[in-house]
Each structure stands twice: as C-alpha cells, then as structure tokens.
Amino acid sequence: MSTAYILVLYYSRHGATAEMARQIARGIEQGGMEARLRTVPAVSTECEAVAPDIPTEGAPYASLDDLKDCAGLALGSPTRFGNMAAPLKYFLDGTSSLWLTGGLVGKPAAVFTSTASLHGGQETTLLSMLLPLLHHGMLVTGLPYSEPALLETRGGGTPYGASHFAGADGKRSLDEHEITLCRALGKRLAEVAGKLER
Ligand SMILES: Cc1cc2nc3c(=O)[nH]c(=O)nc-3n(C[C@H](O)[C@H](O)[C@H](O)COP(=O)(O)O)c2cc1C
C-alpha cells in the first residue's frame, strides 16, 4: 500500500504560484505527510494542440488517480481577472467521474493564489477555487487568525487561503509572512488529513 499523501495541484505560468506550491509542500511535510506536487498543461484555443506527456520542467502533470487517491488537496492558481486560470478550471471540469463516485467527499482541501496587484482579486480567486471543491464534498481548511502573520502581513495572506503579491513585473519574491502562511496552510492541511485518516 502506498503512503498517504497530500496532492499539491497547481497551474503556474511564470513561477510565482509554483514557488507557493513548494512552500506549502514543506508545510505538509512539517505536518507529517508526504506532499505530491503536480501541475496541469496550458490550454490552447487550437483544439488540436496537444502538450507532451511530460512537462519540460517542474512538476509532472496530474492524473485523475493522483486526485482520487490523495488524503487531501492543496489547489493553486494565478489570479486571472479575479478568477482561477483556465488550465486549472479545465482540469477540474474533467473530474465528473470522481464527482459521480463521491471520490473526494470528506477529504480536506485548501487553496492558494498569486496576483500582480495587491488588491487585484486574491480573495475572489480563492473563493472561485473553493466552489468546485465544495461540489465535490471536500472539507475546507482556511487559515485561522491564530496565525500572527495573517494580521502582520503587508503582502499576501487571507483567511480563505494563502496568497502572494508578485508585483506588476512578477518579480517580487515570497516575503517572510507569505512563506509563513504557505507553510502554515500546508501543515494544517496535513494535520487535518492525518486525523481524518485515523
Ligand atoms: C490573463 C491574465 C489575467 C490576470 N488577471 C489578474 C488580476 O485580475 N489581478 C491581478 O492582480 N493579477 C492578474 N494577473 C497577473 C497574475 O495573476 C500574476 O502575474 C501572477 O503572479 C502569475 O502567477 P504565476 O507566476 O504563477 O504564473 C493576470 C495575468 C494574466 C495573464
């Protein structure tokens, strides 16, 4: 039997959301669980366009089995017009078979996002990602205000999930508070999943 793992499933075009995913994975490991990092391919208006099976760099592409067998899920996307990015939505739109079988019911989930502007839709994006997860019957684990960084942050960080302000040029790195909150989210998710697994 394989070890229980938390799936960290994300899309990232320029790397900011991917860096958040790695910090959340560290938090998951601090919480005593394995983290499995997976991404999704870009989508194209060219219907016939196909991506190679293996990305040229970074995390492998997620399969439905990665999702079906996880003990919990951290879902991340860049903000696109206040919403999750189409490639991640496209992947989620392909999860009807899991919905039909109730494969994700009762599993814990958390969300994260990166934006170019500080007030450019982090919270709406996080909520947009929670909607399909609630339809799947997942249990939402946000970030509690017992995390001091949530009140001290000058960048990202919300009770709905972790967030990062990457700046207009996308070059602003994760700051100390954003890293703390990414790790706290991962740790909390792992701890909840561990309790539910028992
Ligand atoms: C089509 C598109 C729409 C975007 N919409 C927003 C937005 O609504 N608010 C915002 O702050 N940033 C917006 N951005 C910027 C990205 O959210 C930001 O650059 C993010 O950090 C990219 O993450 P990544 O490095 O993981 O790709 C948009 C970018 C694109 C390409």
The ligand as an ORCA input file, in Angstrom:
! r2SCAN-3c Opt
* xyz 0 1
  C      -4.897     36.902    -18.421
  C      -4.347     37.380    -17.113
  C      -5.198     37.939    -16.175
  C      -4.711     38.408    -14.964
  N      -5.568     38.944    -14.063
  C      -5.086     39.455    -12.902
  C      -5.973     40.036    -11.951
  O      -7.201     40.032    -12.103
  N      -5.423     40.585    -10.836
  C      -4.072     40.597    -10.604
  O      -3.634     41.149     -9.596
  N      -3.216     39.981    -11.464
  C      -3.695     39.421    -12.606
  N      -2.831     38.803    -13.475
  C      -1.428     38.635    -13.100
  C      -1.120     37.258    -12.470
  O      -2.115     36.873    -11.547
  C       0.214     37.323    -11.709
  O       1.222     37.733    -12.606
  C       0.575     36.022    -11.034
  O       1.544     36.293    -10.025
  C       1.156     34.995    -12.015
  O       1.422     33.785    -11.340
  P       2.436     32.713    -11.944
  O       3.834     33.338    -11.818
  O       2.293     31.520    -11.080
  O       2.064     32.465    -13.364
  C      -3.311     38.314    -14.686
  C      -2.465     37.712    -15.627
  C      -2.965     37.259    -16.821
  C      -2.017     36.636    -17.825
*
